[in-house]
Amino acid sequence: MLIRLLYPALLLIVCSTGFAQAKPNIVIILTDDMGWKDVGFHGAEFPTPNIDRIAKEGVELDRFYVTPICTPTRAGLMTGRYPLRFGLQRVTVKSWGTRTLPDDEVIIPASLGKAGYKTRAITGKWHLGWKRRANHPMEKGFTSFWGHSGGAIGYFNHSDQGLHDWHRDYELNYEPGYSTELIGDEAVRVIEEAENDSSPFLLYVAFNAIHTPNDVLQRHWDQFAHINDQKRREKAAMMASTDEQVGRILDALDQTKASDDTLVLFSSDNGGGIPAGSVNLPLRDGKWAVYEGGIRVAAALRWPKGIRGGRKLTEPISYIDIYPTLLEIAGGKRSGKPFDGESVLDVIQGKRQRDDFEFHSYFQGQKIPQNADPNREIPYERNAVNTREWKLVRLGPAMHLVDDPVKDAFFELYKIREDPYEENDIASKHPKIVKELTEKMIAFRTTQKPVLDHVDIQPPSSWVKPISKRIPN
């Protein structure tokens, strides 16, 4: 009798809240080396209707910041911390190197597992270490792994540096197919299998597309015969394949009636590689650079039940903000080291501005400027710090190797909110701002892991190549 009397009131509460307190499913879709103008909603000369759908129905993240290369973005995304703290911000994980995600870094799936997410799947590119079993995604909190552990695999042969790199959980997998489609197949399978599960799921879809090699499917190559530039045509074909799989993921969510209560985040891991055919215009430069074209990427987020869509968010957020944001949404607790990012749920919902935004970029291996000392022995590096209004860029000797990071360095200052294309350097007009941001930049670099072994960009002559990337027992 009591239940019968209370039922109308309970029904009213449920309907008015729309189950807003329930934990949503989480789907993170990360593309590789996708340029700012490689998507339709940024004016690409080829269509990406499914990716555009996320931006149209959700929130377009107009100022979403990452790192200039892939491993650091993946490391910061998974940890909520600057990869500089644990030696992964300088270069990517190499088959011949020793760097990896440290064992004591707690990542997204581990925390969401404690928050009630039973299924926590990764399909696609890991790129955070493979030489020890402890480096495996399933040792870090994922419940399944379908994809590759390293970097630039071939789309058809699934190999890099002659090493077969395709896995099902802990075992090597030799299933044939185009990697973009195989990654999409696994993503759809995870969604469909979760349909009858009462607990929410985490799905991390890390496409190796559209990174080189520029391997394409013939049907998509034929689709863009009107594009004369071969590399641009290749990127168009690769984006068509990627968009097709994003569409399958969205369709699977629709068919399982999970769309309304699923948060979908779409982003690239860094700016597009211009020599490979990507376009970042009108942003400046691209992959490997700390100008906006290298670190500001096409991104969007959709969660119909939790965040009002149909908007463009011009507030800045970054890759290290994602983990703490998801943790707040999932009602989880932080059990690892302190975040560098913060939850931006209220920012995405349009409830506040980020006046306190401070974001750091760093990359070594930059070319020596023409007016620099040609006899210098210290390697140069590129640094940048973004705030909501300003951006300072530095090109100079590696900070940890010099006593004075300002000496022999070149600085540029931009009013980035008004000058997003970095066309008007106003450093000479604002010496106080330059000084303040330089101090922030120097302070950030002091957080670098003290001892870092050198990592060769190409395999050293002493490297003994293993037979495969089989995960050790």
C-alpha positions as CSV (number, residue, x, y, z in Angstrom):
1,M,0.0,0.0,0.0
2,L,2.8,2.4,0.9
3,I,4.6,1.8,-2.5
4,R,1.3,2.4,-4.3
5,L,0.8,5.7,-2.5
6,L,4.4,6.8,-3.2
7,Y,4.6,5.6,-6.8
8,P,3.3,8.9,-8.4
9,A,5.8,11.0,-6.4
10,L,8.7,8.6,-7.3
11,L,7.7,8.6,-11.0
12,L,7.6,12.5,-10.9
13,I,11.2,12.6,-9.5
14,V,12.5,10.1,-12.0
15,C,10.9,11.8,-15.0
16,S,12.0,15.3,-13.9
17,T,15.6,14.3,-13.3
18,G,15.8,12.1,-16.4
19,F,18.1,9.8,-14.4
20,A,20.7,12.6,-14.5
21,Q,22.5,11.0,-11.5
22,A,23.0,7.7,-13.3
23,K,26.5,6.9,-14.5
24,P,26.7,7.3,-18.3
25,N,28.5,5.0,-20.7
26,I,31.7,6.6,-21.9
27,V,33.1,6.3,-25.5
28,I,36.4,8.1,-26.2
29,I,37.2,8.2,-29.9
30,L,40.8,9.3,-30.7
31,T,42.1,9.8,-34.2
32,D,45.8,9.9,-35.0
33,D,47.5,12.9,-36.7
34,M,44.2,14.4,-37.9
35,G,44.4,18.0,-39.0
36,W,42.2,20.8,-37.9
37,K,40.7,21.0,-41.5
38,D,40.5,17.3,-42.0
39,V,36.8,17.3,-40.8
40,G,33.7,18.7,-42.4
41,F,32.7,20.9,-39.5
42,H,36.0,22.8,-40.0
43,G,35.6,23.1,-43.8
44,A,37.4,20.0,-45.3
45,E,36.9,19.6,-49.0
46,F,35.6,16.1,-48.4
47,P,32.6,15.0,-46.2
48,T,32.7,13.6,-42.7
49,P,29.0,13.4,-41.9
50,N,29.2,11.1,-38.9
51,I,32.0,13.0,-37.1
52,D,30.1,16.2,-37.9
53,R,27.1,14.7,-36.3
54,I,28.9,14.6,-32.9
55,A,29.7,18.3,-33.2
56,K,26.2,19.2,-34.4
57,E,24.3,17.2,-31.8
58,G,26.8,17.8,-29.0
59,V,29.2,20.5,-28.1
60,E,32.0,21.5,-30.5
61,L,35.2,22.0,-28.4
62,D,36.7,24.9,-30.3
63,R,39.8,25.3,-28.1
64,F,40.7,21.8,-27.1
65,Y,44.4,21.4,-26.5
66,V,46.7,18.4,-26.7
67,T,50.4,17.8,-27.2
68,P,52.3,18.0,-30.6
69,I,52.8,14.2,-30.8
70,C,50.9,11.1,-30.0
71,T,52.3,9.2,-27.0
72,P,52.3,12.3,-24.7
73,T,48.7,13.0,-25.5
74,R,47.7,9.4,-24.8
75,A,49.7,9.4,-21.6
76,G,48.2,12.7,-20.3
77,L,44.7,11.7,-21.4
78,M,44.9,8.4,-19.5
79,T,46.5,9.9,-16.3
80,G,45.2,13.5,-16.1
81,R,48.8,14.5,-15.6
82,Y,51.4,16.2,-17.7
83,P,53.6,13.4,-19.2
84,L,56.6,15.6,-18.4
85,R,56.3,14.3,-14.8
86,F,57.1,10.7,-15.9
87,G,59.3,11.0,-18.9
88,L,56.8,10.7,-21.8
89,Q,56.4,14.3,-23.0
90,R,59.5,14.5,-25.1
91,V,59.2,11.7,-27.6
92,T,56.9,8.7,-28.5
93,V,57.4,5.2,-27.1
94,K,59.8,3.4,-29.5
95,S,60.3,-0.3,-30.1
96,W,64.0,0.2,-29.3
97,G,63.5,2.5,-26.3
98,T,62.8,1.8,-22.6
99,R,60.3,4.5,-21.8
100,T,56.7,3.4,-20.9
101,L,53.8,4.5,-18.7
102,P,55.0,4.0,-15.2
103,D,53.5,1.2,-13.1
104,D,52.4,3.7,-10.3
105,E,50.3,5.9,-12.6
106,V,46.6,5.2,-12.1
107,I,44.7,5.6,-15.4
108,I,41.0,6.1,-16.4
109,P,39.9,2.5,-16.6
110,A,41.3,1.6,-13.2
111,S,39.3,4.4,-11.5
112,L,36.1,3.7,-13.5
113,G,36.3,0.0,-12.7
114,K,36.1,1.0,-9.0
115,A,33.2,3.3,-9.9
116,G,31.1,0.4,-11.3
117,Y,32.1,0.2,-14.9
118,K,32.3,-3.5,-15.5
119,T,33.3,-3.4,-19.2
120,R,36.4,-1.3,-19.9
121,A,37.6,-2.0,-23.5
122,I,40.3,-0.5,-25.6
123,T,40.3,-1.1,-29.4
124,G,43.1,0.4,-31.5
125,K,46.4,2.1,-30.6
126,W,47.9,1.8,-27.1
127,H,51.4,3.3,-27.6
128,L,52.2,3.4,-23.9
129,G,54.6,0.5,-23.6
130,W,54.7,-3.2,-24.4
131,K,58.0,-4.8,-23.3
132,R,56.8,-5.9,-19.9
133,R,53.5,-7.6,-19.1
134,A,52.9,-4.8,-16.5
135,N,52.8,-2.3,-19.5
136,H,49.8,-4.1,-21.1
137,P,46.5,-2.2,-21.1
138,M,44.8,-5.0,-19.2
139,E,47.3,-4.7,-16.4
140,K,46.4,-1.0,-16.2
141,G,42.6,-1.5,-15.8
142,F,41.1,-2.3,-19.2
143,T,39.2,-5.6,-19.4
144,S,39.9,-6.3,-23.1
145,F,42.4,-5.2,-25.7
146,W,42.0,-5.4,-29.5
147,G,44.6,-3.6,-31.5
148,H,48.3,-2.6,-31.6
149,S,50.7,-1.7,-28.8
150,G,53.0,0.6,-30.9
151,G,53.0,3.4,-33.4
152,A,52.8,3.5,-37.2
153,I,51.6,0.1,-38.2
154,G,50.6,-0.8,-41.8
155,Y,46.8,-0.8,-42.2
156,F,46.8,-4.1,-44.0
157,N,49.9,-6.0,-42.6
158,H,49.5,-4.7,-39.0
159,S,53.3,-4.4,-38.7
160,D,55.8,-1.7,-37.8
161,Q,59.6,-2.0,-38.3
162,G,58.9,-5.5,-39.6
163,L,57.3,-6.5,-36.2
164,H,53.8,-7.9,-36.3
165,D,51.8,-5.8,-33.8
166,W,48.1,-6.8,-33.6
167,H,46.7,-8.3,-30.5
168,R,43.6,-9.9,-28.9
169,D,44.1,-9.4,-25.2
170,Y,47.5,-10.9,-24.4
171,E,47.9,-12.9,-27.6
172,L,49.1,-12.0,-31.1
173,N,46.2,-11.8,-33.6
174,Y,46.6,-12.5,-37.3
175,E,43.1,-11.7,-38.4
176,P,43.3,-10.0,-41.8
177,G,41.7,-6.7,-42.7
178,Y,42.0,-3.0,-42.9
179,S,42.9,-1.8,-39.4
180,T,40.4,1.1,-39.3
181,E,37.6,-1.3,-40.1
182,L,38.8,-3.9,-37.6
183,I,38.9,-1.3,-34.9
184,G,35.4,-0.3,-35.8
185,D,34.2,-3.9,-35.7
186,E,35.5,-4.4,-32.2
187,A,34.0,-1.2,-31.0
188,V,30.5,-2.2,-32.3
189,R,30.9,-5.7,-30.7
190,V,31.7,-4.1,-27.3
191,I,28.6,-1.9,-27.6
192,E,26.3,-4.7,-28.7
193,E,27.5,-7.1,-25.9
194,A,26.9,-4.4,-23.3
195,E,23.3,-4.0,-24.3
196,N,22.0,-6.4,-21.7
197,D,24.4,-5.4,-19.0
198,S,23.0,-3.2,-16.3
199,S,26.4,-1.5,-15.5
200,P,27.8,1.3,-17.6
201,F,30.8,0.7,-20.0
202,L,34.0,2.5,-21.0
203,L,35.1,2.1,-24.6
204,Y,38.3,3.7,-25.8
205,V,38.5,3.7,-29.6
206,A,42.0,4.8,-30.6
207,F,42.2,4.7,-34.4
208,N,45.7,4.6,-36.0
209,A,44.1,6.6,-38.8
210,I,45.0,8.9,-40.3
211,H,48.7,8.5,-39.3
212,T,51.1,7.3,-42.0
213,P,51.6,5.1,-43.9
214,N,48.9,6.4,-46.1
215,D,47.3,3.1,-46.8
216,V,43.8,3.4,-48.3
217,L,40.9,1.2,-49.4
218,Q,40.3,1.3,-53.1
219,R,36.6,2.3,-52.8
220,H,37.5,5.3,-50.8
221,W,40.4,6.2,-53.1
222,D,38.0,6.1,-56.1
223,Q,35.6,8.3,-54.2
224,F,38.0,11.3,-54.3
225,A,39.3,11.3,-57.9
226,H,38.5,15.0,-58.1
227,I,41.3,15.8,-55.5
228,N,44.5,16.3,-57.6
229,D,47.1,16.3,-54.8
230,Q,47.9,12.6,-54.2
231,K,48.7,12.9,-50.5
232,R,45.6,15.0,-49.9
233,R,43.5,12.5,-51.7
234,E,45.0,9.7,-49.6
235,K,44.0,11.6,-46.4
236,A,40.5,12.1,-47.8
237,A,40.2,8.4,-48.4
238,M,41.5,7.6,-44.9
239,M,39.1,10.1,-43.3
240,A,36.2,8.5,-45.2
241,S,37.1,5.1,-43.7
242,T,37.4,6.6,-40.2
243,D,34.1,8.5,-40.5
244,E,32.4,5.4,-41.7
245,Q,33.5,3.6,-38.6
246,V,32.4,6.5,-36.4
247,G,29.0,6.2,-38.0
248,R,28.9,2.5,-37.2
249,I,29.7,3.3,-33.5
250,L,26.9,5.9,-33.4
251,D,24.5,3.6,-35.1
252,A,25.3,0.8,-32.6
253,L,24.6,3.2,-29.7
254,D,21.3,4.1,-31.4
255,Q,20.3,0.5,-32.0
256,T,21.0,-0.5,-28.4
257,K,19.1,2.5,-27.2
258,A,22.2,3.7,-25.4
259,S,22.8,7.0,-27.2
260,D,21.0,9.3,-24.8
261,D,23.0,8.0,-21.8
262,T,26.4,7.7,-23.5
263,L,29.1,10.4,-23.4
264,V,31.0,10.4,-26.7
265,L,34.2,12.4,-26.9
266,F,35.9,12.8,-30.3
267,S,39.4,14.3,-30.8
268,S,42.7,14.0,-32.6
269,D,45.8,13.2,-30.6
270,N,47.8,16.2,-32.2
271,G,47.7,18.4,-35.2
272,G,47.9,16.9,-38.6
273,G,51.2,16.0,-40.3
274,I,51.4,18.6,-43.2
275,P,54.0,16.7,-45.3
276,A,51.7,13.6,-45.2
277,G,48.7,15.5,-46.6
278,S,46.8,16.9,-43.6
279,V,45.7,20.5,-43.4
280,N,45.5,22.6,-40.2
281,L,44.6,25.9,-41.8
282,P,43.8,28.5,-40.8
283,L,45.8,27.5,-37.7
284,R,49.5,27.9,-37.8
285,D,51.9,24.9,-38.4
286,G,51.0,21.4,-37.5
287,K,52.3,18.2,-35.9
288,W,55.6,18.6,-33.9
289,A,55.0,22.3,-33.4
290,V,53.6,24.2,-30.3
291,Y,51.8,26.7,-32.5
292,E,48.0,26.2,-32.5
293,G,48.1,23.9,-35.6
294,G,50.1,21.4,-33.6
295,I,48.3,21.5,-30.3
296,R,44.7,22.7,-30.9
297,V,42.7,20.0,-32.5
298,A,39.2,19.3,-33.9
299,A,37.1,17.9,-31.1
300,A,33.5,17.5,-29.9
301,L,31.6,16.0,-27.1
302,R,28.0,14.6,-27.0
303,W,26.0,13.4,-24.0
304,P,22.3,14.1,-24.7
305,K,21.1,13.3,-21.2
306,G,23.8,15.3,-19.4
307,I,25.0,18.2,-21.5
308,R,22.9,20.4,-23.8
309,G,24.0,20.1,-27.4
310,G,23.9,22.3,-30.4
311,R,26.6,24.6,-29.1
312,K,30.2,25.7,-29.8
313,L,32.3,26.0,-26.6
314,T,35.0,28.7,-27.0
315,E,36.4,28.2,-23.5
316,P,39.8,26.4,-23.5
317,I,40.1,22.9,-22.1
318,S,42.8,20.3,-22.5
319,Y,43.6,16.6,-22.6
320,I,44.6,16.5,-19.0
321,D,41.1,17.7,-18.0
322,I,39.3,14.7,-19.4
323,Y,40.1,12.2,-16.6
324,P,39.0,14.4,-13.7
325,T,35.9,15.4,-15.7
326,L,35.0,11.7,-16.3
327,L,35.7,10.9,-12.7
328,E,33.2,13.6,-11.5
329,I,30.6,12.4,-14.0
330,A,31.0,8.8,-12.9
331,G,31.0,9.6,-9.2
332,G,34.4,8.0,-8.8
333,K,37.2,8.8,-6.4
334,R,40.8,9.7,-7.2
335,S,43.3,7.0,-5.9
336,G,46.5,8.0,-7.7
337,K,48.8,11.0,-7.8
338,P,47.4,14.5,-8.0
339,F,45.9,15.6,-11.3
340,D,47.4,18.5,-13.2
341,G,44.0,18.9,-15.0
342,E,40.7,19.7,-13.4
343,S,37.1,18.7,-14.0
344,V,35.5,21.0,-16.6
345,L,32.0,19.6,-16.5
346,D,30.6,23.0,-15.5
347,V,32.6,24.7,-18.2
348,I,31.3,22.3,-20.9
349,Q,27.8,22.9,-19.5
350,G,28.3,26.6,-19.9
351,K,28.2,27.5,-16.2
352,R,31.6,29.2,-15.9
353,Q,34.6,30.6,-17.7
354,R,38.1,29.5,-17.2
355,D,39.9,32.7,-16.2
356,D,42.5,30.6,-14.4
357,F,43.4,28.4,-17.5
358,E,47.1,27.6,-17.8
359,F,48.3,25.1,-20.3
360,H,51.9,24.1,-21.1
361,S,53.4,22.6,-24.3
362,Y,56.9,21.3,-24.9
363,F,58.7,19.5,-27.6
364,Q,62.4,18.9,-28.2
365,G,64.2,18.4,-31.5
366,Q,63.3,21.7,-33.1
367,K,65.4,23.1,-35.9
368,I,67.9,25.9,-35.1
369,P,66.6,29.3,-36.1
370,Q,68.6,31.1,-38.8
371,N,69.8,33.8,-36.5
372,A,71.0,31.4,-33.8
373,D,74.6,30.6,-33.0
374,P,75.5,27.8,-35.5
375,N,78.2,26.5,-33.2
376,R,75.9,25.9,-30.3
377,E,76.2,22.5,-28.7
378,I,73.0,22.5,-26.6
379,P,69.9,21.2,-28.4
380,Y,67.0,23.5,-29.0
381,E,63.5,23.0,-27.7
382,R,60.1,24.6,-28.3
383,N,58.0,25.7,-25.3
384,A,54.6,27.4,-25.1
385,V,52.2,28.4,-22.3
386,N,48.6,29.2,-23.1
387,T,46.2,31.1,-20.9
388,R,42.6,32.1,-21.7
389,E,43.8,35.4,-23.2
390,W,47.6,35.0,-24.0
391,K,50.1,32.6,-25.5
392,L,53.9,32.8,-25.2
393,V,56.1,30.7,-27.5
394,R,59.8,30.1,-26.8
395,L,62.4,28.6,-29.1
396,G,65.7,28.2,-27.3
397,P,68.3,26.0,-25.7
398,A,66.9,23.0,-23.7
399,M,66.0,24.6,-20.4
400,H,67.4,21.8,-18.2
401,L,70.8,22.2,-19.8
402,V,71.3,25.9,-19.3
403,D,71.6,28.3,-16.3
404,D,69.6,31.0,-18.0
405,P,66.6,29.9,-20.1
406,V,66.1,33.4,-21.4
407,K,69.6,33.9,-22.8
408,D,69.9,32.9,-26.5
409,A,66.2,32.2,-26.7
410,F,63.6,33.6,-29.0
411,F,60.1,34.6,-27.7
412,E,56.8,35.4,-29.4
413,L,53.7,36.6,-27.6
414,Y,50.1,36.4,-29.0
415,K,46.8,37.7,-27.7
416,I,45.5,34.2,-28.5
417,R,41.9,34.8,-27.9
418,E,41.8,37.6,-30.4
419,D,44.6,36.2,-32.7
420,P,44.1,32.4,-32.9
421,Y,46.1,32.2,-36.1
422,E,49.2,33.7,-34.4
423,E,49.8,36.4,-37.0
424,N,50.7,39.3,-34.8
425,D,53.7,38.9,-32.4
426,I,53.3,41.6,-29.7
427,A,56.1,40.5,-27.3
428,S,57.9,43.8,-27.6
429,K,54.8,45.7,-26.5
430,H,54.1,43.6,-23.4
431,P,57.3,42.9,-21.6
432,K,55.5,42.3,-18.3
433,I,53.3,39.6,-19.7
434,V,56.3,38.0,-21.4
435,K,58.1,38.0,-18.1
436,E,55.2,36.5,-16.2
437,L,54.5,33.7,-18.7
438,T,58.3,33.0,-19.0
439,E,58.4,32.4,-15.2
440,K,55.4,30.0,-15.5
441,M,57.1,28.2,-18.4
442,I,60.4,27.8,-16.4
443,A,58.4,26.5,-13.4
444,F,56.7,23.9,-15.5
445,R,60.0,22.6,-16.9
446,T,61.3,21.9,-13.4
447,T,58.6,19.2,-13.1
448,Q,60.5,17.1,-15.7
449,K,61.5,13.6,-14.5
450,P,65.2,14.2,-13.5
451,V,66.8,11.2,-15.3
452,L,65.9,10.6,-18.9
453,D,67.7,8.2,-21.2
454,H,68.3,9.4,-24.7
455,V,65.8,8.0,-27.2
456,D,66.8,7.8,-30.9
457,I,64.2,8.8,-33.4
458,Q,65.4,6.0,-35.7
459,P,66.5,2.5,-34.6
460,P,70.2,2.6,-33.4
461,S,72.7,0.3,-35.1
462,S,73.0,-1.7,-31.8
463,W,69.3,-2.5,-31.7
464,V,68.5,-6.2,-32.0
465,K,65.0,-6.5,-33.4
466,P,62.7,-9.0,-31.7
467,I,60.7,-11.5,-33.8
468,S,57.3,-9.8,-32.9
469,K,55.7,-7.6,-30.3
470,R,54.4,-10.6,-28.3
471,I,53.5,-9.6,-24.8
472,P,55.8,-11.3,-22.2
473,N,54.2,-13.6,-19.7
